[in-house]
Amino acid sequence: MQGYSSAPIDGGVLAAISDRGRRMIWRHAVLIAVGGFLFGFDTGVISGALLYIRTDFHLNSFQQGSVVSVLVLGAMVGALASGRLADRIGRRWIFCLEGAVFLVGTAIAVASTGYVMLLAARLVLGLAVGAASATVPPYLSEIAPKEIRGRLLTLNQMLITIGILIAYLVNLAFASGGNWRAMIAVGAIPALVMVVSAVWILPESPEWLLSHDRRKQARAVIARVSDEPTADRLIEHRDQQRSQDSSGTGWRSLLTRHVRPALIVGLVLAAAQQLSGVNTIIYYAPTIIEKTGLTASNSIVYSIAIGVINLAMTVLAIRLIDRLGRRELLLVSFAVMTVMMALLGLAFIADWPSVLTLLAMVLYIAGYAGGVGPVFWTLIGEIFPPTSRATGSAACTATNWAANFAVSLVFLPIANVIGQGETFWIFAAIAALGLLFTARYIPETKDRDFPELDKDLQSRFNTHPHATA
């Protein structure tokens, strides 16, 4: 069951949900997406804090790089570990645990007395970031009616971008006093919100409850936002689907013939989202700007400008994702990213005016944030069968973090060897491959129940349709 999306109710599931129920679903979705906010905040806050940490702790260039990158390594581990744990203890309690880990990591970072302690704090925060990035999309998917599922899932990406932007603003607020501990400490507030909301406000995923034979609780959760007859029809329809799904659970289920196409789509999109070069713009914007001939008087201000563009286009994506669909946004996004990254490479090779170079950067970020950025997080919450959703999301998220780490690690060395413009052309080629892959293999998931989506996915990979198709 895709949240409340699988019941064959006339007029759609959303029509059976009261206005109060819709408001409750949105409220729950926003609280769940706080996990995405901390994902963005803890990846963004270090950019400003490190300017002062390196002086206080006398960090060399390697130590500075490791303080940044260890979070990504922790995120890979956290993402991989979270899938099975979410299946075991539930979406609600894994969310609570992630909030607690965020609090612990933040406390260690604020109290750090040196490099080693700070490195440990960033590793702990990375575990929480990775786990949250893997478990929030399935949790959102499993509380969402299909008619608004795209918007609810895209909330995750919007909260990530808001988290990044707020981190930059917090950095700016405390920059005059160089108070890096206060910058990091602000992250304790949303972490506390996660814990409190999980304990007292958020419901458990109905899908998880049903998979653990807690039918009475699942019926009560669904009935709170609709009515008891609707809950009964949803559960009955879910039982029919579940009886036909033999893919199993856990990591091994991802390699079955039935689940493999979804896994391929998720892994390729996870890699393409990062390997098409977005983090070269976000992480190295001041460096790139400097090479165009302009001087960055304040790198934090430039970061805020990029954060605003990123957020504005993500908001636009939320408005469009349930209208145009996921596939259309991906196709347009990859096309814009390909062209802009190619032009950016040409701008450096041909020594174009700085204004044109900056325009290509801005349009590239706009293309990414309006499609590939948010749609990836939406799709990994939709394409896997319910029994494999948590582990499938974990595998895709871990791949995304691994690709993120690889790009941030090799961009500058490769650019120094073959040239920055030529390196951007490599990213453009990867974006073009992402466009071709989307056109051939990624189905539309908008307004579709899982059996219909699964049938389309299997046909695109020329596999025999599963019994649920």
Buried (B, 14 or more C-beta within 10 A) or exposed (E): BBBBBBBEBEEBBBEBBEEEBBEBBBEBBBBBBBBBBBBBBBBBBBBBBBBBBBEBBEBEEEBBBBBBBBBBBBBBBBBBBBBBBBBEEBBBBBBBBBBBBBBBBBBBBBEBEEBEBBBBBBBBBBBBBBBBBBBBBBBBBBBBBBBBBBBBBBBBBBBBBBBBBBBBBBBBBBBEEBBBBBBBBBBBEBBBBBBBBBEEEBBBBBBBBBBBEBBEBBBBBBBBBBBEEBBBBBBEBBEEBBEEBEBBBEBEBBEBEBBBBBBBBBBBBBBBBBBBBBBBBBBBBBBBBEBBEBEBEEBBEBBBBBBEBBBBBBBBBBEBBBEBBBBBBBBBBBBBBBBBBBBBBBBBBEEBEBEBBBBBBBBBBBBBBBBBBBBBBBBBBBBBBBBBBBBBBBBBBBBBBBBBBBBBEEBBEBBEEEBBBBBBBBBBBBBBBBBEBBEEBBBBBBBBBBBBBBBBBBBBBEEEBBEBB
